[in-house]
Amino acid sequence: MKCAFGSLLVSFALFPVLAAPDDTPASVIADVHIAVKQPGPNQFVRPLGLRAGRYDIHNATMVDLIRAAYGYDSDKILGGPSWLEMDRFDITAKMPQDTPPDMQKTMLQSVLVERFKLVVHKEDKPLPTFALRMGKKSLLKPADGSGENGCRPQSGPTSGPTGGMIVIGGAVAGGGAGAAPTPIRISADGLIAWGCRNTTMSSFVSNMRTMIGANLGTNPILDETGLEGAWNFDIKYTIFGPNGQSDRVSFQEAVDKQLGLKLEPKTVPTPVIVVDKASEKPTPNPPGLEEALPPVKIPAEFDVASVKSSDPAARGGRFSAQPGGRLQVENMPLNTLLMRAFNTNNIESIAGIPKFATTDRYDITAKAPVDPTMPPLDIEAMGPMILSLLKDRFKLTYHTEDREVTVYTLVAAKPKLKKANPEVRTNCKNQPPPPGTPANSREYVCQNISMAQFAEKIQTLVPYQLLPGMYWPITDRTGIEGSWDISITFSLAATLSGHIAMARGVAEGGGAAAPPGAAAAPSAEDPGGGLTLFEALEKQAGLKLEQQKRTAKVIVIDHLEQKPTEN
């Protein structure tokens, strides 16, 4: 799908911001266009890389493009115009197949400089992080060398109520390169436990940001303990909990009380890249693009596929597109396959899914026809092939129709907004909450943002799978014009606990659901309880999320077989 700002012919030269190697090609052809906006809460860049002489990066913000071209993390790309993190683009560049990675970056830099008039410079700026330091008394035990290295989630049940959940795919912290993903058990009271063995402090600090629920930002943690050698220790902390639970322990509190160490804020000089100038509208297309970069025909179906029921004892799952047009699915339900077939993250947009499609699990290995001219295929590109597979092997039939659905709408109550500086780049970030904030709270700060943009961002703040109606895009009905600075502090635990309590009350009492904010409100006796997202929006920003009905296009499953046809 093209737009008026489509493909670009890029002439390579030496630019003030780049030192182009002598072997830079004299010219390269690049197709650059504004990305088609995807519905739903998940807006991700799709870096497909180089294959068959085509370098692809899709649905990328300018920050994503600068990250790919210059190798800086997103939080270290500073400055620039307000749209830098909001507008999205697709780029396909013609490159020799043997172009090395560094040259690919240089070529992408040239595309950005030539077509977006990008100007950047590099410098060091003080950025916030944490330093791990000694507390009053270390509670670590010297390691004896036995057992595995690194911090691993405990496999047995943690303390607290029975039940809970298992999250698959947690990395072993400090386990070394190539450490396999492992299950992480979270108890019903939100407690997670790690056992660390033969672990140096440098290894611990380099991996603690990856420990689920640590919430330590993106910058490297500094080891200032002065402790040498390896150590054994256990650490338990709370990542969520029901209202009324006053014994929640944050990761930082656990480090202090259980290890005798302290995590303290610190700023350190950090290399960053600063955007001085960029054009929101790329330069127009030259003629001759289709001859140089002809459209690629993506196969409509897999060439061969193996489908079978998963082992009942299997745990976890995988859904991945692999090189060579290969699809690998392990231990996944049909409802996930349906979402990928229709390229949607909104399960509420698919009606009539039979119960077995959410419980029965399948393994699939499929291969697209081999075509050396075909670019890399990701899951989205494989959607039509997955749909064809479901039609063939599970006898899927469906139709589309307009139905009434429940959605959330952002409305004005008593707005408490701060007028934004229009020169500041539009962005939203999580940051540590103010002192004295209830445990497990998070502060979400947006700058120079419109109400429509803020409504879109709200959808990313909660696991939308757990809040009915949050799958659909949130509509701005505030009537508030202009751009604003907005800050809210809320507890994800309180939000989800309130929703769970609301759902249980409906199930047990058979009544209608109460407004989410009211249902999720922590009690006055709950010293550890924070505000729900709904409450924080109203009390701190004077905005409300209201459920409303509207008509939307829905896919209706007419028929789906439980048992696939034979391989």
C-alpha positions in Angstrom: 0.0 0.0 0.0 1.6 3.2 -1.2 1.0 6.8 -0.4 1.9 10.1 -2.1 5.3 10.2 -0.3 6.3 6.8 -1.7 9.6 5.6 -3.0 12.8 7.5 -3.0 15.9 7.4 -5.2 18.8 8.1 -2.9 22.1 9.4 -4.2 24.9 8.7 -1.9 27.6 11.3 -1.1 29.6 12.5 1.8 27.4 14.3 4.3 28.5 16.6 7.1 27.1 14.2 9.7 28.6 11.0 8.2 31.9 9.8 7.1 30.9 7.5 4.3 33.4 4.8 3.4 35.1 5.0 0.0 33.3 1.9 -1.2 29.8 3.4 -0.6 27.7 2.7 -3.7 27.3 5.7 -6.0 23.5 5.4 -5.7 20.9 3.1 -4.1 17.2 2.9 -4.6 14.9 3.1 -1.5 11.2 2.9 -1.2 10.1 5.2 1.7 6.5 5.7 2.5 4.3 6.6 5.5 3.2 3.3 7.2 -0.5 2.4 7.1 -1.7 2.8 10.7 -2.4 -0.5 12.4 -5.4 -0.8 14.7 -5.1 -2.0 18.2 -2.6 -1.3 21.1 0.5 -3.0 19.8 2.4 -0.7 17.5 5.8 -2.3 16.9 8.7 -1.7 14.5 9.3 -4.6 12.2 13.0 -4.8 11.3 13.2 -7.5 8.6 16.8 -7.0 7.6 18.6 -7.8 4.3 17.6 -10.6 2.0 17.5 -11.1 -1.7 19.1 -7.7 -2.2 16.4 -5.8 -0.2 16.7 -4.2 3.2 13.4 -3.8 4.9 12.3 -2.0 8.1 8.6 -1.4 8.5 6.3 0.5 10.8 9.2 2.4 12.3 9.2 5.7 14.0 12.1 8.1 13.3 13.5 7.1 16.7 13.4 3.4 15.5 15.1 4.3 12.3 17.8 6.3 14.1 18.3 3.4 16.5 18.8 1.0 13.5 21.1 3.4 11.6 23.3 4.6 14.5 23.1 1.9 17.1 21.8 3.9 20.0 19.0 2.7 22.4 15.8 4.6 22.1 16.1 6.4 25.5 19.5 7.7 24.3 18.1 9.4 21.2 17.3 12.9 22.4 15.8 16.1 21.0 14.1 16.5 17.7 10.7 17.7 16.6 7.5 16.6 18.3 6.5 13.8 15.8 9.7 11.8 16.2 8.1 9.1 18.3 4.6 9.2 16.8 4.8 9.1 12.9 5.7 5.7 11.4 7.4 4.8 8.1 8.2 1.8 5.9 11.6 1.7 4.2 12.8 -0.8 1.6 16.3 -0.2 0.2 18.0 -2.0 -2.6 21.4 -3.3 -1.3 23.9 -5.9 -2.5 23.2 -9.1 -0.6 26.8 -9.2 0.7 26.5 -5.8 2.3 28.1 -6.0 5.8 26.1 -4.8 8.8 28.2 -1.7 9.3 27.7 -0.6 5.7 23.9 -1.4 6.0 23.8 1.2 8.8 25.8 3.7 6.8 23.4 3.3 3.9 20.4 3.7 6.1 22.0 6.9 7.7 22.3 8.3 4.1 18.6 7.6 3.4 17.6 9.4 6.5 19.9 12.4 5.8 19.0 12.6 2.1 15.3 12.0 2.3 14.3 13.3 5.8 17.0 16.0 6.0 18.1 14.5 9.3 20.8 16.3 11.2 22.2 14.7 14.4 25.2 15.1 16.7 26.7 13.0 19.5 27.6 14.0 23.0 27.6 12.9 26.6 24.6 13.7 28.9 23.9 12.8 32.6 21.2 10.2 32.6 19.5 8.5 35.6 20.4 5.0 36.7 20.9 3.1 40.0 24.0 2.1 41.9 24.2 -1.1 44.0 26.0 -0.3 47.2 26.6 -1.9 50.6 23.9 -1.5 53.3 24.4 -1.8 57.0 25.4 -5.5 56.8 25.7 -7.9 53.9 23.5 -10.9 54.1 25.1 -12.8 51.2 26.8 -16.1 51.6 30.1 -16.9 49.9 29.6 -19.3 47.0 31.1 -22.8 47.3 31.1 -23.4 43.5 28.4 -26.1 43.6 25.2 -25.8 41.4 24.5 -23.7 38.4 25.7 -20.2 37.9 23.4 -17.2 37.8 19.9 -16.2 39.1 17.1 -18.6 38.3 13.4 -18.4 39.1 12.5 -20.9 41.8 10.6 -23.9 40.4 8.7 -24.7 43.5 5.7 -22.8 44.9 6.4 -19.5 46.6 4.8 -18.5 49.9 1.3 -17.1 50.0 -2.0 -18.4 48.8 -2.2 -21.3 46.5 -2.8 -20.8 42.8 -1.0 -18.1 40.9 0.4 -18.3 37.4 3.5 -19.4 35.4 5.1 -17.1 32.9 7.1 -18.9 30.2 10.1 -17.4 28.7 11.9 -15.8 31.6 15.7 -15.6 31.0 18.2 -16.8 33.5 19.7 -13.7 34.9 23.5 -14.0 34.9 23.3 -17.5 33.4 25.7 -16.7 30.6 25.3 -16.4 26.9 22.8 -18.8 25.4 20.9 -19.5 28.7 17.6 -21.1 27.9 14.3 -19.5 28.7 12.7 -21.0 31.9 9.3 -20.9 33.5 8.8 -18.2 36.2 6.3 -19.1 38.9 4.3 -16.2 40.4 2.2 -17.0 43.4 -1.4 -15.8 43.8 -0.2 -12.9 46.0 2.1 -11.8 43.3 5.3 -13.0 44.9 8.2 -14.1 42.7 11.4 -15.8 44.0 14.9 -16.1 42.5 17.7 -18.3 43.7 21.2 -16.9 42.8 24.2 -19.2 43.0 27.9 -18.6 42.2 26.9 -15.0 41.3 29.3 -12.1 41.2 28.0 -8.6 41.9 29.0 -7.4 38.4 26.9 -10.3 37.0 24.0 -9.5 39.3 23.9 -5.8 38.4 24.3 -6.4 34.7 21.3 -8.7 34.6 18.9 -7.4 37.4 17.1 -5.1 34.9 15.9 -8.2 33.0 14.4 -9.7 36.2 10.6 -9.5 35.8 9.1 -6.7 37.9 12.4 -5.1 38.9 11.4 -1.8 37.2 14.9 -0.3 37.2 14.8 1.5 33.8 16.9 0.9 30.8 20.4 2.2 31.8 23.1 -0.1 33.1 23.2 -0.5 36.9 26.5 0.3 38.6 28.3 -2.1 41.0 29.6 0.0 43.8 29.5 -2.7 46.5 33.3 -3.4 46.5 32.4 -7.1 46.9 34.8 -9.4 45.2 34.2 -13.1 44.3 31.0 -15.1 43.9 28.0 -15.3 46.2 24.9 -17.3 47.0 21.6 -15.6 47.9 17.8 -15.7 47.4 15.5 -12.8 46.7 11.7 -12.6 46.8 9.6 -9.6 45.9 6.0 -8.7 44.9 5.1 -7.7 41.3 1.3 -7.5 42.0 -1.2 -8.3 44.7 -4.8 -8.1 45.7 -6.3 -5.0 47.4 -5.9 -5.3 51.2 -2.4 -6.9 50.9 -0.2 -4.6 53.0 3.0 -6.8 52.9 4.0 -6.1 49.3 7.8 -5.9 48.8 9.3 -4.1 45.9 12.5 -5.3 44.2 14.5 -2.4 45.8 13.1 -3.2 49.3 14.0 -6.9 48.8 17.6 -6.0 47.9 17.8 -3.9 51.1 16.1 -6.2 53.6 17.1 -9.6 52.2 20.6 -9.0 50.8 21.8 -6.2 53.0 22.5 -4.0 50.0 21.0 -0.8 48.6 19.9 0.3 45.2 20.3 4.1 45.1 19.6 6.6 42.3 22.5 8.0 40.5 23.2 10.0 37.3 26.2 9.1 35.0 27.5 10.7 31.8 26.1 8.6 29.0 26.8 8.7 25.2 23.6 10.0 23.5 22.7 11.1 20.0 20.8 14.4 19.7 18.5 15.2 16.8 19.0 18.7 15.6 16.6 18.6 12.6 14.4 16.3 10.7 11.6 16.7 8.1 8.3 15.0 8.8 7.5 14.7 5.1 10.1 12.7 3.1 11.1 14.1 -0.3 9.1 13.0 -3.3 9.6 9.9 -5.4 11.7 9.9 -8.5 10.5 7.9 -11.6 11.8 4.4 -12.3 11.3 2.9 -8.9 9.2 -0.1 -9.9 11.8 -1.2 -12.5 14.6 -1.1 -9.9 12.5 -2.4 -6.9 9.7 -4.4 -8.5 6.8 -5.5 -6.3 7.3 -8.9 -4.7 4.5 -11.4 -4.8 4.1 -13.1 -1.4 2.9 -16.7 -1.7 -0.8 -17.2 -0.8 -0.2 -20.6 0.9 2.5 -22.8 2.3 4.2 -25.3 0.1 4.1 -28.0 2.7 2.8 -28.2 6.3 2.8 -30.6 9.2 0.0 -30.2 11.8 -0.4 -32.3 14.9 -1.8 -32.1 18.4 0.7 -31.0 21.1 2.0 -33.3 23.8 -0.3 -32.8 26.8 2.7 -32.5 29.1 4.2 -29.7 27.0 4.6 -26.3 28.7 5.2 -22.9 27.2 4.8 -22.3 23.5 6.4 -20.7 20.5 5.1 -18.9 17.4 7.8 -17.7 15.1 8.7 -16.9 11.5 12.1 -18.2 10.6 14.5 -17.7 7.7 13.6 -19.3 4.4 9.8 -18.7 4.9 9.5 -21.3 7.7 6.7 -21.1 10.3 7.3 -22.8 13.6 4.4 -23.2 16.0 4.7 -25.2 19.3 1.9 -25.8 21.8 -0.4 -23.0 20.7 -4.2 -22.8 20.7 -6.2 -22.2 17.5 -7.4 -18.8 18.8 -3.8 -17.6 18.5 -3.6 -19.0 15.0 -6.8 -17.2 14.1 -5.5 -13.9 15.3 -2.3 -14.3 13.2 -4.3 -15.5 10.2 -6.4 -12.3 10.3 -3.4 -10.2 11.4 -5.2 -8.7 14.4 -4.3 -8.4 18.1 -8.0 -7.9 19.0 -9.5 -11.2 19.9 -12.8 -9.4 20.4 -12.9 -8.7 16.7 -13.3 -12.5 16.1 -16.7 -13.9 17.2 -17.9 -17.5 17.3 -14.6 -19.1 18.4 -15.4 -22.6 19.7 -14.3 -23.5 23.2 -11.8 -26.1 22.1 -10.0 -23.4 20.1 -8.8 -21.9 23.4 -7.9 -25.1 25.2 -6.6 -27.6 22.6 -3.0 -27.0 21.5 -1.2 -27.8 18.3 2.3 -28.0 16.8 2.8 -26.8 13.2 5.8 -26.7 10.9 5.1 -25.1 7.6 7.3 -23.9 4.7 6.6 -21.3 2.1 7.6 -22.0 -1.5 11.4 -21.3 -2.0 11.9 -18.1 -4.0 15.4 -16.5 -3.9 13.9 -13.1 -4.9 11.4 -13.1 -2.0 12.2 -10.7 0.9 12.2 -11.8 4.5 8.8 -12.9 5.8 7.5 -12.1 9.2 4.4 -13.3 11.0 2.3 -10.5 9.5 3.4 -11.4 5.9 2.5 -15.0 6.7 -1.0 -14.1 7.7 -2.7 -15.1 4.4 -0.7 -18.4 4.3 -1.8 -19.2 7.9 -5.4 -18.4 6.9 -5.1 -20.8 3.9 -3.7 -23.4 6.2 -6.6 -23.2 8.6 -9.1 -23.4 5.7 -7.4 -26.5 4.4 -6.5 -28.4 7.6 -9.2 -27.3 10.0 -12.0 -26.6 7.4 -12.3 -23.0 8.6 -15.2 -21.0 7.2 -16.2 -17.5 8.3 -17.9 -14.2 7.3 -17.7 -10.6 8.4 -20.5 -8.4 9.7 -21.2 -5.3 11.7 -21.9 -5.9 15.4 -22.3 -3.8 18.5 -19.2 -3.9 20.7 -18.1 -2.4 24.0 -15.3 0.1 23.8 -13.7 2.7 26.0 -14.0 6.4 25.4 -11.8 9.1 27.0 -14.0 12.0 28.2 -13.4 15.2 30.2 -14.5 15.3 33.8 -12.8 18.3 35.5 -9.6 18.6 33.4 -6.3 19.2 35.4 -3.9 19.6 32.5 -0.7 21.6 32.0 -0.2 23.4 28.7 2.7 21.9 26.9 5.8 23.5 25.5 5.3 23.0 21.7 9.1 22.7 21.2 9.3 19.6 23.4 9.3 16.2 21.6 6.0 14.3 22.1 6.7 11.3 24.3 5.4 9.2 27.1 7.6 7.4 29.6 7.4 5.3 32.8 9.5 6.6 35.6 10.0 5.9 39.3 7.0 7.2 41.3 7.3 10.0 43.7 8.5 9.3 47.3 5.7 8.0 49.5 3.7 6.4 46.7 2.1 3.1 47.5 4.1 0.0 46.6 3.9 -1.3 43.1 2.7 2.0 41.7 4.1 3.5 38.5 4.3 7.1 37.2 3.4 7.6 33.6 4.5 11.0 32.2 3.5 12.4 28.8 4.8 15.6 27.3 3.3 17.8 24.5 0.6 15.2 23.7 -2.8 15.7 22.2 -5.9 14.0 23.7 -6.2 11.7 20.7 -2.6 10.6 21.1 -3.0 10.2 24.9 -6.1 8.0 24.4 -4.0 5.8 22.1 -1.2 5.6 24.7 -3.6 4.6 27.5 -4.3 1.4 25.8 -0.6 0.3 26.3 -0.7 0.8 30.0 -2.6 -2.3 31.1 -2.7 -5.9 29.9 -5.6 -5.2 27.6 -6.4 -9.0 27.4 -7.7 -8.7 31.0 -10.0 -5.7 30.6 -12.9 -6.4 28.2 -13.4 -3.6 25.8 -9.7 -2.5 26.0 -8.8 -4.4 22.8 -10.6 -1.8 20.7 -8.9 1.6 20.1 -9.8 4.1 22.7 -11.7 7.1 21.2 -11.0 10.7 22.3 -14.3 12.4 23.1 -12.9 15.1 25.5 -13.3 18.0 23.1 -10.0 19.3 24.4 -7.8 20.9 21.7 -4.1 21.5 21.8 -1.2 19.7 23.4 -0.6 19.0 27.1 1.7 17.6 29.7 0.0 14.8 31.7 1.3 12.8 34.6 -0.6 10.0 36.4 0.5 7.6 39.1 -1.4 4.4 39.4 -1.1 0.8 40.5 -1.3 -2.0 37.9 -1.9 -4.4 40.7 -4.9 -2.4 42.0 -6.3 -2.1 38.4 -6.1 -5.8 37.8 -7.2 -6.8 41.3 -10.3 -4.5 40.9 -11.1 -6.1 37.6 -10.8 -9.6 38.9 -12.9 -8.7 41.9 -15.5 -7.2 39.6 -15.5 -10.3 37.4 -15.9 -12.6 40.3 -18.8 -10.5 41.7 -20.6 -10.7 38.4 -20.0 -14.4 38.1 -21.2 -15.1 41.6 -24.0 -12.6 41.8 -25.2 -12.7 38.2 -25.5 -9.0 38.2 -24.2 -6.4 35.7 -20.6 -5.2 35.9 -19.9 -2.1 37.9 -17.8 0.7 36.5 -14.1 -0.6 36.5 -12.9 2.4 38.5 -15.4 1.8 41.3 -14.8 -1.9 41.4 -11.1 -1.5 41.5 -10.9 1.1 44.2 -8.7 0.1 47.2 -10.2 0.1 50.6 -9.4 2.7 53.2 -7.9 0.0 55.3 -5.4 -0.9 52.6 -2.1 1.0 53.5 -0.3 -0.6 50.5 -3.0 0.0 47.9 -2.6 2.4 45.1 -5.0 4.0 42.7 -6.4 2.1 39.7 -5.7 3.5 36.3 -9.3 4.7 36.1 -9.1 6.5 39.4 -5.7 8.1 38.7 -7.0 9.5 35.4 -10.0 11.1 37.1 -8.3 12.3 40.3 -5.0 13.4 38.8 -5.9 14.5 35.3 -9.6 15.2 35.5 -10.3 12.7 32.7 -12.5 9.6 32.6 -12.6 6.3 30.8 -16.2 5.3 30.0 -17.5 2.2 28.4 -19.7 2.8 25.4 -21.3 0.8 22.6 -20.5 1.2 19.0 -20.7 -0.7 15.7 -17.6 -2.4 14.4 -16.6 -4.9 11.7 -16.3 -8.4 13.3 -15.1 -11.7 11.8 -17.6 -14.5 12.6 -16.4 -18.1 12.7 -19.0 -20.3 11.0 -17.1 -23.6 11.2 -13.8 -24.9 12.6 -12.8 -28.5 13.0 -11.2 -29.6 16.3 -9.1 -32.3 14.6 -7.0 -31.4 11.6 -6.9 -33.5 8.5 -4.1 -36.0 8.2 -0.6 -34.9 7.2 
